[in-house]
Amino acid sequence: MTTAEITEVPMAARPGIAPAEWQARVDLAACYRIVAHYGMTDMLNNHISVRVPDEPGRFLINPFGLFYEEVTASNLVKVDIDGNIIGNAEYGINPAGFVIHAAVHRGRHDLACVIHTHTRAGVAVSAQRRGLLPISQHALRFYNRIGYHDFEGLALDLDEQQRLIADLGPHKVMLLRNHGILAGGASVREAFEMLYYLEMACKIQIDILSGGQDPIYPSPEVCERTASQWDRSEEVLQGRDWPAIMRLLDRKDSSFRS
């Protein structure tokens, strides 16, 4: 069974929407649901976005007023890079969400999907002076492959966008100091995978440091070798995780597809 077969939606479910955009909507709505499944939400705050296929400068994001469990393919909001909502939107969008996501979509065309969270572990590690430590296999995925952005207050000022994208640099993940996690990917699947492993790395770090003993640090050579192995993980995984996620969500509640 292929990914396309698993995520296929009847044409009747997408009147007036191009098939590629509808598929992006289904995948994005699924991402909201799986982030909620893993407990990585913060009330109505936080956001996930994806570029609209074949519509440069436009992306989809959640309505500001719905919990992640309420997000569906059809109620996602389309917005352009300047903040103009395309079509009807009952709830509008989160202003901070626009500042953060528009910055990445404007500055990093290789990242089709962007996720921002305020998890306890993510915020905790973001507030630690040394940031993410190379003390777990999960963390080594991001060895020398993570950015840091200093806290400037609520992300409501457009002039912060330049500093956000500069601090992200060439990386796919970033810790927003005293704030949370930013993760991106060339697809919704990759962005979620980046978020999941960074979140796990942060949880493991908090657990290790709370144990009262000094962590074991692998050598820099081993750290870089492991990170390089992670860079090639797609050769082994081959996208198998996303179809499994979609099957899980369909068993729980398939309304995200509507």
N, C-alpha and C positions, 0 to 999 in steps of 0.2 A: 504494500500500500504506500503510495507516495504522499508527500506533503500536500500537493495540489488536490489529491482525492480526499484527504482528510478535511481540508479547509474549504472545500467547494460549497458554494451557497447557491440556491436556485435563483435564476434570473429575476423571478417575481419579487425577490427580496430587495432588489436594488434598482427600482425605477428611476430613470434620469441620472444615474450615477455610473460612470465608466467602470467596467469590470475590474480594472487594475486598482482604481480607487476603492471600490467596495472591498476587495481583498485586503487592502491596507487598513481599512476601517475594521474589518473582522479581526485581523491580527493585533491591531492596537487595542481594541476592546478586550481581546483575550489577555493582553499584557496587563491591563488594569486588573482583571479578575485574578490572574495568577500572583500579582504583587499583593493583592488583598489576601489571597489564600495563604501566603507565607508571612502575613502579619507585618508588612512593611509600609503601612499607611499611617497617616497623621490627620485624623478627622477629614475636613474638606480640603486640607492643604496638600501640596505636592502635585506633580503633574508628569505626564508622559506624552510625547509628541512624535509624529512621524511625518515625513515629507509626503505631499500628495504626488503620486506618480504622474509624470507628464504635465505637471503644472508648476513650473519653476517659481520659487519664492512663496509658495503656499505650504502650510502644514496643518495637520489635524491635532487637536488637543481636547482635554476633557472640559465639559461644562462646569463652571464654577458654581457649585450648589448641589452636586450629586456626590454620593459616596462612590468609591471605586466599584462596589458591588452593583451599582445602578448604571454604570456606563455600558452602552451598547454601540454597535456599529453605526446605527442611524442617528444617535444623539450627540456624537462627537462634533466639535465645532471646527469649521474650516476658517483659517485666518491667514492673512498675508504677512510678509516680513515686516510691514510697517504698522501692523496691529489692527488692520481693518478686517472685520468679520465678513465672510463671504456667505450670503444666504441668511436664513433665520436662525437665531440662537436664543432660546428662552432664558438662559442663565448668564450668557456672556462668558468671559474667561478670566482667570486669575491674573491680575496685573503683574505680579512677581513671576508668574509662570511665563507670561509673554516676554518679559525682560530676559530671563535666563534662556529660554528655548530659542527665541529669535536670534540671540547672540550666537548660539552654536550653529543654527541653521544658516545664518548669514556667513559665518566664518569658517565652517568645516563642512564642505559639501560632501565629504566622504562619510559623514555620519547621518544616516537617514532617520534614525530614531534616537531620542534623547530621554533619559529618565532621571528624575530628581526626587530624592527621599530625605526624610528626617528621622530615620530610625534611631533608637536609643544607642545601639552599638556604633552606628555610623557617626552620629553626633559626638559620641564619647571619644572615639579615635580622632575625629577631626579637631578636637580640642586638646589633644595631647601634643606636646611640643615637638616630639619626633615623628608624629604622624604614624603611618602604617609601618609596622616593624616587620622585617623578614624572618618571622619566627614560625611560620606554618607553610605547608605546601600550597594552601590557598593564597596566602599573601605573596608567595614568590611568583605567582602569575603576574603581579604588578611591580616586580622589582625593577626600579629605574623606568617604570612605565606608568607613572601616576603624577598628576599635577596637583598643586595646592593654590587655593585662592583665599586671601585674607578676608576676614569678616568686615563688611562696610555698613552693616545695618540691614534692614529689610531690602530685598532686591527690587526696588521700585524706581531707581534712577537709570535712565537710558545710558548715561555716560559710564556706568559700570560695565556695560557690555564689552567694551574694548579690553578692559582688564580681565574679565572672565575668559575671553577667548585667548588672550595672550598667556594667561596662566595655565590654561588647558594645554597649550602647545600642540605637540603631535600626538598626545595621548588620547585614549578612549575613556579614561576615568579620571576623576578629580575629587579631592576632598575639599569641600567648602568649609574653611576654618570656623569652628563654633556654630556650625550650621547643618552640614549633612553631606550627602553623596550626590555626585553627578556621574552618570554612565551613559555611553553612547555606543552605537554600532552601525554597521552598514545595513542592518535589517533589524526588525523588532526582535527577532530571535537572538541575534548577537548582543543587542543592547541589554536584554534581560539576563542573558548569560553573564555578561560583565557585572551587572548589578548583583546578581545572586552570589557570585564568587567573592566579590568585594565585601558584601554584607557578611558572608560567612567568615572571611578573614578578619573583619572587625570584631565579630562576636568571639572568635577564638582568641584574639589578642586580649580582649577584656577578661576572658576567663583565665588566660595564662597569667596576666599581670595581677589578678586578684588572688592567685594561689600563694603568693608570698615568697616564691623562689625565683632566682634569676633565670631568665629564659636561655635556651641554647640557641646560638646564632650560627647557622651554616656559614661556610666560608664564602667570600664574594664570588669565587669561581663556581661553586655549587649553586649559589643563588642565580647567577646569570645563566648557567646551563639549564636550570629548572625553568626559568622564565622563557628561554628559547624553546624548550620542549612544549610549554604552554602555547607559545606562538604557533606551533604546528598541530595543536590539538584537533583542529578541524579535520585533519587527515584521518584521524581515528573516529571522531564523533560523527562527522558527515551529516550534521543536522538532525540526528535522531531524537534530540531532546525536545524540539518544538512539537512534532507530531504527538509525542507522549504527553506533553502539556495540554495540547488540544483535546486529547482523549480524556484526560483527567477533568478538564473543565466541562466537557460535554456530559460526563457522568454526574458532575455536581449541579450544573445549571447552564443549559445551552443558550439562555436568553441573550448572552453577549453577542450572538450572531444576528440578532434582529435589528 
